[in-house]
Amino acid sequence: MIARGPYADMIVGLRPEQEQEEASIGDVVRLTPVIVDETEPLALDRLNAVWIACDPELSCLDTVRTIEELAPCETSVTSAGFTSYTHDPGCVVGTGPELERVRNANNPLFMIAGMSDAVDAEACVRLLEGPGDASQRDCVYASVQTIIGPEWPLVEVFEANELPVQVPSEEVAIPPRRQEPNAHPEFASWSVFVNDSLVLDTSHGDENLHVTASVGERVRIGTTMRAFDEQEYFVVSDEDGAARFSRASERISVEWLSSEALSAFESSSNGLEIEFTVLESGDYVLYAVAGDGRGGVAVASLAINSS
């Protein structure tokens, strides 16, 4: 998020240590892709990119396959004074490796980028129309779905800007109007045991950790999230034709990725604890990705040196 919009004061604020995940209407956001090869992130200046509006009735990939000509999206101004994109399927919302714009729609976007002088974004679009060839290795494709929220505190603003709402403003009760924005979670602590001996214990969520273990040793890793990371929010259901709001709570879970295969990998139901055996000597990295189920994420890495 680059700048808060004109309706920020209508939304309950987060704690100073929380990072807001969802952008509200009128907020200025920047979308920045992170693309890596086998060793490191790639420089953004290598990307010749276009950002295309997807057809809500089709997948982003099918939308692109219907494009006859890359043309910019037409715009109009709503009664509330915001720029609105017509988002005709396949129109170009922006160009360049990063996209900066005012949030005023929930439309999914598709980034198409060429990564070499010989293959630009338009060439990558054309490659999708056929079976593909070796040139497609110089193309990057990514779909992005960003959600405006929270809806309930701004339901009248949504209506004034001609955005769809789940429930008309006159049916939204007071408690949902006080819902806080969704925030990203954060790792709070780490503990690592090697053959039941504690080798690492932190009371803060370091994003880059290092552990040494020998081949054949058993490693157990545990992590925690901050107490306030599992937020409450409201969901709506239809009850005899009337909107019924009820409270729900996030349940954070962690997925683990590894640069090398792990033996006898075991995980707790929510992924906050894993256990495995070191198979081979060398250096490899574990990545922990925590998600709240509503778009909030946290990522951390743990480097393991084995001998």
N, C-alpha and C positions, 0 to 999 in steps of 0.2 A: 504494500500500500504506500503510495507516494504522498497523498494528502487526503484529509478527511473532508467530506462533503458538507453541504449546508444543513443536513439533518442530524449531525452527530449528537447534538444536545438532546435529541428526542429519545436516545437509546441509553439504557443503563450502562455505566462504564465498567470496564474490567479492572482487575487489580493492576498496579503498575508493572508487576513482573510477568503479566500475561501478554502474549502476542495474539492479536485478533486474526482469526482465520478467514472469516467471511467479510466481504466488502459490502457496505450499505450503498443504497442508491445515491449517486452523486459523488462517491469517493473516486479518487483517481488511483488506478492500479497499474502496475507494470508486470507483464508476463515475461519471464526470462527462462529460456530452456537451459537445462544442464545436460550436455551430451558428452559421453566419455567413450574412449576406445579401450584397448586392453590395459592401458597403463595410467591414463590421466584424463581430466576433463579437457575438452577441446575449446580453443579460443572462439569467442562469438564472431570475431571478424571473418571466420572461415565460412559463415553461413550466409547464403543468398536466399532469403526467406520471404514467403508470403503467408498471411493469415486469412483463412477462408471461412465464411459463415456456413455452418452445416444446416442441412434440411432437417427439421425436427422429426419428419416422417421417415427419414432414411438414416442409415449410418453415415458418419463423416466420409468414410471411404467411398460409399456408393454415391454420395453427393458429388465428390470430386470427379468421379467417372462420368458424370453427366455434363461437365463443364465444356462449353464450346469455345469460350473466350474469357480470359481473365479480365474482369472489369471491376472497378470500385463499387462498393455498396452505395446506394442512394440514401440520403438522409433527409429527415424532416425534424421540426421542432414541436415538442408536445405542448399542451396548454400550460404546463408547469414550467416551461422554458428549457427543457433538456433536449439535447440532440438525440434522435431516435433513428436507428438504422433500419432500413426496410428488410435487410438480411434476406434478400432473394437468394435461394440456394446457390452456392458456388461463388457469390460475389466476394471481393477482396476487402476485408476490414482494415488491413494495414500491411505494410511491408517492413522488412528489416528483421534482424535477429531478435529484437525485443519489441513487444507491443505495449504501448502506453495509451490508456484511454479512460474515459469516465464510465463508471459502471452504471448502466441503465437497462440491461437486459440479461436474461439468463441463457442466451443462446450458446450452444456448444460451438467451439472453434476448432479448426484443423490447421496446424502449421506444416507447411511443406518447404523444405530447404535443400538447396544444392550445396555440396561441400567442395566443389572443385571448379576451376576456371572453365572446364569443358562442359559442366553440367550445372545449369542454373535451376531456379525454382520451377519455371515454366516447363523445362525439359523433364523435371521430375513428375509434374502433372501428367504430361503426355505418356510417360513410362507406365503410369497406372492404367492407362487405357488398353494396354496390350499385355502380353504374357510376361514382360519384363526381360531385362538382359543384364549383362555385367555392369552397365552404367548405373543401374539402380543402387549399386553399393555406395555410390556417391550421393545418395539421397537420404534425407531424414524425414520421417512422417510422425506426427504426434497429435493426438486429439486432446482438447482441453475443455473441461466443463467447470465454469465458475458460477457460483450461486450468490445472488444478492440476498442479504438477510441482516438481522432477523426480520421476518415478515410482519409479525404481529405488532410491534411498536410503530411500524411505518405503514400500516395497511392503508390509511387514507392517502399517503404519498404514493403508494403503488397505484392506487386507483386514479389519482390525478395525473400520473405519468403513463396511464394506459397499459400498465403491466398486469398480467393475470394474478388473481388472488384466490387462495383456497376457500376463504370465507369472506363475505361482504363485511365492511367495516362495522356496520351496525350490530353484527352478531359476535364481534370479538370482545370478550370480557376483559376486565381490568388486569387480572394476574398475567395472562399471556402478553399484555402490552408492556410488562416489566421484564420480559425475558432478555437476558444478556446475550451479546453476540457469541457465536462459537469461537473458542480460542484453541490455539495449538497446545498440546500437552508438552511436558518436558520430563526427562529422566531426572530423578532426584538423588539416587544413590546406586552404587554398584558393590557387589561382593563376588570374589572369585576364589574357588577352592580347587587345589590340585591334589588329587589323592587324599581328600578330606582335610588338607592343611590350608588354612586361610593365607592367601598370598596377596590379595588386594582387597581393600575395604575403603570406600570413599563415601563421604556424607554429602556429596554434591554430584550433579549429573555431568561429569566430564564427557565430552563428545569424542575424545580420542584416548583410548586406554591401551596399555601394553602388558602382556603376560608372557612368561617363559614356561614351557612345559616340555617334557621329553616324550618321545614316541612310546606309546603304550600306556601313558598316564591318563587318568580320568579327570576331566575338567568339569566343574559345575559353576555356572554363572547365574547370579540373581540380580535383579534390578527392581527399583520401585519408582513410582510416579509421585508427583506432588499431591497432597491430600485434596486440593481443590480442583485437580485436573478433570475429574469426572463431573461434568456440569449437568445441571437439571435443565430441561427444556419442555416445551408443550407440544403435544401431538393432538390432532383433531380427528374426530370420527363423526359419522352421521348417525343420529339417534332419532328415529321417527321423523326424519326430515329437518331436524334441528342440529346445529353444530354443537358437539360436546368436546370440551377441552380436558385433557388429562395430563398429568405430569409424567415425564419419563427421565431416566438417568443414563448417561453414557456408561459404557463398559469398555475400558481401554484394553486392548490386546496387543501383543508384540509378535511380529514375524521376524525370523532370523534368516539371513542369507550368508553364504560362505563362498570364498574364492576357491576353496578346495573341498573335496568330499569328506564328510565326517562319518565316523563309525558309531553305530548304536546310539544315534541321536534321540534324545528323549526331551520332552517339553511339558511344562505344566499346562493346564487347560487354557490359561490366558497368555501363555508365552513369557511370563515374567521370570521364569526360571528354566534353564536348559542344562543338559548334561550330555557329554560325549567323550569319546576316546580319541586321542591324537594318533593318527594313522601313519603319517610320514614326516620326516624331518624337513625343515624349510620354514619359510615365512608365509603366513596367510592371514586373511582378515575376515572377521565376522562383522556383519552389519545388523543392527537391531532397528526395526522400523515399528514404532508404536502408532496406533491409529485409534481414534475415538468413535469411529463409525459414522461421523458426520463431516469428514473432510479435514479434521485436525490431525496433524502428524508430527512426530519427532523422530530424528534419525541419529544414531550414534554408531561408532565403530570400535572394535577391539582387535588389536593386532596381536597375533600369537606367534612367538618364535619357538620352534621345536627343534630338538637335536637328538 
